[in-house]
């Protein structure tokens, strides 16, 4: 079971964007559709999601402004903003996020994405090599944590950053702990993330491989002297149907679309984080492709052809089945130590609505049941 020892601490996350687009829905409108963005955020809040991720790409809408707009159109929804160290100075980043945290009433968290490929990094003028990027991230997160958590004047002199007399005036809402989520599957990523992350984010691999990654993060966190390992998040693309058979029919239709002209149009328009046709540079994508090579179907209903169709890019493994089957699969991950599950669909807005109506209640109900059963057993 999770290191939190509480089924009640499990979080469910979604992901929002600023236009109606996905691998099967090429955008035909503006890059930023304010009405769609607001409806997308509200669908997650109304569906019972805890937070939504706002992704990062060198040409995408700027995430803090998207988060501010989403905050203005919701009341409680958490805002997990993907952020790439090295693009702006950490002293500016620190107050950017605390300012938004104050205006949103304490709803902000950061998802630190150190970088997936040299091509993508250079689009923003970053020519630092892969492993060195993680060393820079280590410094960057040390600075953020210090500026958020301690008062007074700050001086810093490191390998990548140097400043004198920084005196923050804006701190996290009600002096809370502003959480850091962290992604990456390379040894360098594990080393830095296990040191700094409140939640370590993984892509959806089979249970065994996910358990191995959890063990690696836990071991390194222990070496850093942390009292407990970070929480663990795993990301999936659920494909639901009223029955398992209906879900599989839909899944194969989605795969055909990704592999066809519609999917090609989407990939050409939004660009990938690594060049098309090339082996991905980032370890997370390499791991997903290795899992896909082992077989199409893993464990209860983890399906990998969607990963191969996009060249391993991003969160791309699917959980396919009825709401009952997919809920059971999510709970399988909770049982091996996953604390947070991020889910997003191929029909983004409608899938978010469907998850909130059909899937999340089943997951929450079973979590509550297991929590109650544990209490009953403890009382015997």
C-alpha positions as CSV (number, residue, x, y, z in Angstrom):
1,X,0.0,0.0,0.0
2,X,1.0,3.6,-0.4
3,X,3.5,5.1,2.0
4,X,0.8,7.5,3.0
5,X,-1.0,4.6,4.6
6,X,-4.3,6.3,3.7
7,X,-6.6,5.5,0.8
8,X,-8.2,8.9,1.4
9,X,-5.0,10.7,0.4
10,X,-5.1,9.4,-3.2
11,X,-5.5,12.2,-5.7
12,X,-6.9,12.2,-9.3
13,X,-5.6,14.7,-11.8
14,X,-6.7,15.8,-15.2
15,X,-5.1,18.0,-17.8
16,X,-6.4,21.0,-19.7
17,X,-5.4,22.9,-22.8
18,X,-6.5,26.1,-24.5
19,X,-8.1,24.6,-27.6
20,X,-10.1,21.5,-28.7
21,X,-7.2,19.4,-30.0
22,X,-5.7,16.0,-29.6
23,X,-4.1,13.2,-31.6
24,X,-7.6,12.5,-33.0
25,X,-9.0,16.0,-33.0
26,X,-6.8,18.5,-35.0
27,X,-7.5,22.0,-34.0
28,X,-9.3,24.1,-36.6
29,X,-9.6,27.2,-34.5
30,X,-7.4,29.6,-32.6
31,X,-4.6,28.4,-30.4
32,X,-6.3,30.0,-27.4
33,X,-10.1,29.6,-27.2
34,X,-11.1,31.3,-23.9
35,X,-14.6,29.8,-23.7
36,X,-13.3,26.3,-24.4
37,X,-10.5,26.7,-21.7
38,X,-13.1,27.8,-19.1
39,X,-15.5,24.9,-20.0
40,X,-12.6,22.5,-19.8
41,X,-11.5,23.6,-16.4
42,X,-15.0,23.6,-15.0
43,X,-15.7,20.1,-16.4
44,X,-12.8,18.9,-14.2
45,X,-14.0,20.8,-11.2
46,X,-17.5,19.5,-11.6
47,X,-16.3,16.0,-12.2
48,X,-14.4,15.8,-8.9
49,X,-10.8,16.1,-10.1
50,X,-8.4,17.3,-7.5
51,X,-6.1,19.2,-9.9
52,X,-5.4,19.8,-13.5
53,X,-2.0,19.8,-15.2
54,X,-1.2,22.6,-17.6
55,X,1.5,21.4,-19.9
56,X,4.7,23.0,-21.2
57,X,6.0,23.3,-24.7
58,X,8.3,25.9,-26.3
59,X,5.6,27.1,-28.6
60,X,2.5,26.6,-26.4
61,X,0.4,29.0,-24.5
62,X,2.2,30.3,-21.4
63,X,1.1,28.1,-18.4
64,X,0.9,30.6,-15.6
65,X,-1.5,32.8,-17.6
66,X,-3.6,29.7,-18.5
67,X,-3.7,28.8,-14.9
68,X,-4.7,32.3,-13.8
69,X,-7.6,32.2,-16.4
70,X,-8.7,28.7,-15.2
71,X,-8.5,29.9,-11.5
72,X,-10.8,32.8,-12.3
73,X,-13.4,30.4,-13.8
74,X,-13.3,27.8,-11.0
75,X,-13.5,27.8,-7.2
76,X,-11.4,25.0,-5.8
77,X,-9.6,23.2,-8.6
78,X,-5.9,22.7,-8.1
79,X,-3.6,24.1,-10.7
80,X,-0.5,22.0,-11.5
81,X,1.7,24.2,-13.8
82,X,4.4,22.6,-15.8
83,X,7.6,24.6,-15.6
84,X,11.0,24.3,-17.3
85,X,14.0,25.4,-15.3
86,X,16.6,27.4,-17.3
87,X,14.1,29.5,-19.2
88,X,13.7,32.2,-16.6
89,X,15.7,33.1,-13.5
90,X,14.6,31.3,-10.4
91,X,14.1,34.5,-8.4
92,X,11.5,35.6,-11.0
93,X,9.9,32.1,-11.1
94,X,9.6,32.1,-7.3
95,X,7.5,35.2,-7.2
96,X,5.6,34.4,-10.4
97,X,4.1,31.3,-8.7
98,X,3.6,32.8,-5.2
99,X,1.8,35.7,-6.8
100,X,-0.6,33.3,-8.6
101,X,-0.9,31.2,-5.4
102,X,-2.0,34.3,-3.5
103,X,-4.6,35.3,-6.1
104,X,-5.9,31.8,-6.5
105,X,-6.2,31.1,-2.7
106,X,-3.5,28.5,-2.5
107,X,-4.3,26.3,-5.5
108,X,-0.9,26.3,-7.3
109,X,1.7,23.5,-7.6
110,X,4.6,23.1,-10.0
111,X,5.4,20.2,-12.3
112,X,9.1,20.5,-13.0
113,X,10.1,19.3,-16.5
114,X,13.8,19.5,-17.0
115,X,13.7,18.9,-20.7
116,X,13.0,16.0,-23.1
117,X,15.3,16.7,-26.1
118,X,18.1,19.0,-27.3
119,X,15.9,20.1,-30.2
120,X,13.1,21.3,-27.9
121,X,15.5,22.9,-25.4
122,X,17.3,24.9,-28.2
123,X,14.0,26.4,-29.3
124,X,14.3,28.4,-26.1
125,X,18.0,29.0,-26.3
126,X,19.1,26.3,-23.9
127,X,22.2,24.5,-25.1
128,X,23.1,22.8,-21.7
129,X,23.5,19.0,-22.1
130,X,21.0,16.5,-20.6
131,X,22.8,15.5,-17.4
132,X,24.0,19.0,-16.7
133,X,20.4,20.2,-17.1
134,X,19.5,18.1,-14.1
135,X,22.4,19.6,-12.1
136,X,21.0,23.0,-13.0
137,X,17.5,21.9,-11.9
138,X,19.0,20.8,-8.6
139,X,20.3,24.3,-8.0
140,X,17.1,25.9,-9.3
141,X,14.8,23.9,-6.9
142,X,17.1,24.6,-4.0
143,X,16.7,28.3,-4.7
144,X,12.9,28.1,-5.1
145,X,12.5,26.2,-1.9
146,X,14.6,28.7,0.0
147,X,12.8,31.7,-1.4
148,X,9.4,30.3,-0.6
149,X,10.1,28.9,2.9
150,X,12.4,31.3,4.6
151,X,12.2,35.0,5.3
152,X,14.9,37.6,5.1
153,X,17.6,38.5,2.5
154,X,19.0,35.7,0.3
155,X,22.4,35.4,-1.4
156,X,23.3,32.5,-3.6
157,X,26.4,31.6,-5.5
158,X,26.3,28.3,-7.4
159,X,27.5,26.9,-10.7
160,X,24.5,28.1,-12.7
161,X,22.9,30.9,-10.6
162,X,24.3,33.8,-8.6
163,X,22.5,36.7,-6.9
164,X,22.8,38.9,-3.9
165,X,20.3,40.5,-1.6
166,X,17.1,38.9,-3.0
167,X,14.4,39.8,-0.5
168,X,11.0,38.1,-1.3
169,X,7.9,39.9,-0.3
170,X,5.3,37.5,-1.7
171,X,5.1,34.0,-0.2
172,X,2.8,31.1,-0.7
173,X,-0.8,31.6,0.4
174,X,-1.1,31.4,4.1
175,X,2.6,30.3,4.3
176,X,1.6,26.9,3.1
177,X,4.1,24.4,1.5
178,X,4.0,25.0,-2.3
179,X,4.3,21.6,-3.8
180,X,6.8,20.5,-6.4
181,X,5.9,17.7,-8.8
182,X,8.8,16.3,-10.8
183,X,9.0,14.1,-13.9
184,X,11.8,12.1,-15.5
185,X,13.0,8.5,-15.8
186,X,16.8,8.8,-16.3
187,X,19.3,8.2,-13.4
188,X,19.9,12.0,-13.3
189,X,16.2,12.6,-13.0
190,X,15.8,10.1,-10.2
191,X,18.7,11.6,-8.3
192,X,17.3,15.2,-8.4
193,X,13.6,14.4,-8.2
194,X,14.0,12.1,-5.2
195,X,15.8,14.9,-3.4
196,X,13.3,17.7,-4.1
197,X,10.0,16.4,-5.2
198,X,6.8,16.2,-3.1
199,X,5.3,14.1,-5.9
200,X,7.4,12.1,-8.5
201,X,5.5,11.8,-11.8
202,X,5.8,8.7,-14.0
203,X,4.2,7.7,-17.2
204,X,2.0,4.6,-17.4
205,X,4.1,1.5,-17.4
206,X,3.1,-2.0,-16.3
207,X,2.8,-2.7,-12.6
208,X,6.2,-4.4,-12.3
209,X,8.1,-1.7,-14.1
210,X,6.2,1.0,-12.1
211,X,7.1,-0.8,-8.8
212,X,10.7,-0.9,-9.8
213,X,10.7,2.9,-10.4
214,X,9.0,3.5,-7.1
215,X,11.7,1.5,-5.4
216,X,14.4,3.5,-7.1
217,X,12.9,6.8,-6.0
218,X,12.4,5.5,-2.5
219,X,16.0,4.3,-2.2
220,X,17.4,7.6,-3.4
221,X,15.1,9.6,-1.1
222,X,16.4,7.6,1.8
223,X,20.0,8.3,0.7
224,X,19.1,12.0,0.8
225,X,17.9,11.5,4.4
226,X,14.3,12.2,3.7
227,X,11.9,10.8,6.3
228,X,9.6,9.4,3.5
229,X,9.8,9.0,-0.2
230,X,7.9,11.4,-2.5
231,X,4.4,10.6,-3.4
232,X,4.1,8.8,-6.7
233,X,2.0,9.9,-9.7
234,X,1.3,7.7,-12.8
235,X,-0.3,9.0,-16.0
236,X,-2.7,7.2,-18.4
237,X,-5.0,7.8,-21.3
238,X,-8.2,5.8,-20.3
239,X,-10.5,4.7,-23.2
240,X,-13.9,3.9,-21.8
241,X,-16.9,2.1,-23.2
242,X,-20.1,0.9,-21.6
243,X,-18.7,-2.6,-21.8
244,X,-15.1,-3.9,-22.3
245,X,-16.0,-4.9,-25.8
246,X,-17.3,-1.5,-26.7
247,X,-14.2,0.1,-25.1
248,X,-11.9,-2.1,-27.3
249,X,-13.8,-1.2,-30.4
250,X,-13.4,2.5,-29.6
251,X,-9.7,2.0,-28.8
252,X,-8.9,0.4,-32.2
253,X,-10.8,3.3,-33.8
254,X,-8.7,5.8,-32.0
255,X,-5.5,4.0,-33.0
256,X,-6.6,4.0,-36.6
257,X,-7.2,7.7,-36.5
258,X,-3.8,8.4,-34.9
259,X,-2.1,6.4,-37.6
260,X,-4.1,8.1,-40.3
261,X,-4.2,11.5,-41.9
262,X,-5.9,13.1,-38.8
263,X,-3.2,12.0,-36.5
264,X,-0.5,13.1,-38.9
265,X,-2.0,16.5,-39.2
266,X,-2.1,16.9,-35.4
267,X,1.5,15.9,-35.0
268,X,2.7,18.2,-37.7
269,X,0.8,21.2,-36.3
270,X,1.8,20.9,-32.6
271,X,5.2,19.3,-33.1
272,X,6.8,16.6,-31.0
273,X,9.3,17.0,-28.2
274,X,11.7,14.9,-30.3
275,X,12.2,14.8,-34.1
276,X,9.8,12.5,-36.0
277,X,11.2,9.2,-36.9
278,X,14.1,9.5,-34.5
279,X,14.7,7.5,-31.3
280,X,13.5,9.7,-28.5
281,X,16.3,11.2,-26.3
282,X,14.4,11.2,-23.1
283,X,14.4,8.0,-20.9
284,X,10.7,8.1,-20.2
285,X,9.8,7.7,-23.9
286,X,12.4,5.1,-24.4
287,X,11.0,3.1,-21.5
288,X,7.4,3.3,-22.9
289,X,8.6,2.1,-26.3
290,X,10.5,-0.8,-24.6
291,X,7.3,-1.8,-22.8
292,X,5.4,-1.6,-26.2
293,X,8.0,-3.9,-27.8
294,X,7.2,-6.5,-25.1
295,X,3.6,-6.7,-26.1
296,X,0.4,-4.8,-26.8
297,X,-1.5,-5.7,-23.6
298,X,-0.1,-5.7,-20.0
299,X,-1.7,-6.5,-16.6
300,X,-5.4,-5.9,-16.4
301,X,-5.9,-3.5,-19.4
302,X,-2.8,-1.4,-20.1
303,X,-2.5,-1.0,-23.9
304,X,0.6,0.2,-25.7
305,X,0.0,0.6,-29.4
306,X,-1.0,4.2,-28.9
307,X,2.5,4.8,-27.6
308,X,4.1,3.3,-30.7
309,X,1.8,5.4,-32.9
310,X,3.2,8.7,-31.4
311,X,6.8,7.5,-31.3
312,X,6.8,7.2,-27.5
313,X,6.0,10.9,-27.0
314,X,4.5,11.9,-23.7
315,X,1.7,10.3,-21.7
316,X,0.5,7.8,-24.3
317,X,-0.3,4.4,-22.8
318,X,-4.0,3.6,-22.5
319,X,-6.2,1.8,-20.0
320,X,-9.0,0.2,-22.0
321,X,-12.3,-1.1,-20.7
322,X,-15.6,-0.4,-19.0
323,X,-15.5,2.1,-16.1
324,X,-15.4,-0.9,-13.7
325,X,-12.4,-2.4,-15.5
326,X,-10.5,0.8,-15.7
327,X,-11.3,1.7,-12.0
328,X,-9.9,-1.7,-11.0
329,X,-6.8,-1.1,-13.0
330,X,-6.2,2.3,-11.3
331,X,-6.6,0.7,-7.9
332,X,-4.0,-2.0,-8.9
333,X,-1.5,0.9,-9.1
334,X,-2.7,2.4,-5.8
335,X,-2.0,-1.0,-4.1
336,X,1.7,-1.0,-5.3
337,X,2.2,2.5,-3.9
338,X,0.8,5.1,-6.3
339,X,-0.7,8.1,-4.6
340,X,-1.8,10.2,-7.6
341,X,-3.3,9.2,-10.9
342,X,-3.3,11.6,-13.9
343,X,-5.9,10.7,-16.6
344,X,-6.7,12.5,-19.9
345,X,-8.6,11.4,-22.9
346,X,-8.3,11.5,-26.7
347,X,-11.6,13.5,-26.9
348,X,-10.4,15.8,-24.2
349,X,-13.4,17.7,-22.9
350,X,-16.0,15.0,-23.4
351,X,-13.7,12.4,-21.9
352,X,-13.2,14.6,-18.8
353,X,-16.9,14.8,-18.4
354,X,-17.3,11.0,-18.9
355,X,-14.5,10.3,-16.4
356,X,-16.2,12.5,-13.8
357,X,-19.5,10.9,-14.3
358,X,-18.6,7.2,-14.8
359,X,-15.0,6.5,-13.6
360,X,-14.1,8.8,-10.7
361,X,-17.1,7.8,-8.5
362,X,-16.1,4.1,-8.8
363,X,-12.5,4.8,-7.8
364,X,-13.5,7.0,-4.9
365,X,-16.1,4.5,-3.7
366,X,-13.6,1.6,-3.7
367,X,-11.0,3.8,-2.0
368,X,-13.5,4.6,0.7
369,X,-14.4,0.9,1.0
370,X,-10.8,-0.2,1.4
371,X,-10.1,2.5,3.9
372,X,-13.2,1.4,6.0
373,X,-12.1,-2.2,5.7
374,X,-8.6,-1.4,6.9
375,X,-10.1,0.5,10.0
376,X,-12.3,-2.5,10.8
377,X,-9.4,-4.9,10.6
378,X,-7.3,-2.7,12.8
379,X,-10.0,-2.6,15.4
380,X,-10.2,-6.4,15.7
